[in-house]
Amino acid sequence: MQFVECTCGEKILVVPDVAAMSMAVKNHLGDHKDADEQFLIAQIFEAASTQTQS
C-alpha cells in the first residue's frame, strides 16, 4: 500500500480507482481548507506513476 502525505500532515491511501481517489481528495480538501490541492495532486500522480512501473 502506498500513501501520500498532505501538507497538513494527514496521509491518504493511493488507490488505482480514479473516481475513488478523486472523492478522497475532495473530501480531504473539504475537511482541511489549508491543504495545498496542487501539491496533493502532484504527490498522487507521482505515487501512481511509481506503482505502474513496478
C-alpha positions as a printed NumPy array, in Angstrom:
array([[  0.   ,   0.   ,   0.   ],
       [  1.192,   3.451,  -0.84 ],
       [  0.212,   6.683,   0.868],
       [  0.729,  10.348,   0.064],
       [  1.192,  12.908,   2.805],
       [ -0.677,  16.182,   2.547],
       [  0.839,  19.493,   3.612],
       [ -1.445,  19.297,   6.685],
       [  0.271,  16.036,   7.711],
       [ -2.589,  13.633,   7.039],
       [ -1.827,  10.537,   4.96 ],
       [ -4.128,   9.417,   2.146],
       [ -4.104,   5.932,   0.659],
       [ -3.399,   5.875,  -3.092],
       [ -5.816,   3.579,  -4.922],
       [ -5.963,   2.687,  -8.643],
       [ -9.659,   3.691,  -8.882],
       [ -9.593,   7.274, -10.235],
       [-13.144,   8.072,  -9.098],
       [-12.422,   6.862,  -5.554],
       [ -9.143,   8.77 ,  -5.448],
       [-10.868,  11.932,  -6.663],
       [-13.537,  11.567,  -3.977],
       [-10.895,  11.051,  -1.295],
       [ -9.066,  14.224,  -2.363],
       [-12.294,  16.275,  -2.479],
       [-13.328,  15.023,   0.96 ],
       [ -9.899,  15.777,   2.372],
       [ -9.854,  19.28 ,   0.925],
       [-13.326,  19.876,   2.359],
       [-12.051,  18.953,   5.814],
       [ -8.734,  20.797,   5.535],
       [ -9.173,  24.201,   3.907],
       [ -5.471,  24.97 ,   4.386],
       [ -4.37 ,  21.891,   2.408],
       [ -2.491,  22.552,  -0.848],
       [ -4.554,  20.891,  -3.576],
       [ -1.904,  21.156,  -6.304],
       [  0.771,  19.64 ,  -4.047],
       [ -1.56 ,  16.785,  -3.119],
       [ -2.44 ,  16.05 ,  -6.754],
       [  1.247,  16.097,  -7.725],
       [  2.013,  13.624,  -4.919],
       [ -0.759,  11.307,  -6.115],
       [  0.435,  11.37 ,  -9.727],
       [  3.988,  10.64 ,  -8.577],
       [  2.819,   7.724,  -6.432],
       [  0.642,   6.354,  -9.236],
       [  3.494,   6.513, -11.724],
       [  5.773,   4.517,  -9.437],
       [  3.041,   1.89 ,  -8.903],
       [  2.625,   1.279, -12.623],
       [  6.376,   0.964, -13.181],
       [  6.78 ,  -1.738, -10.507]])
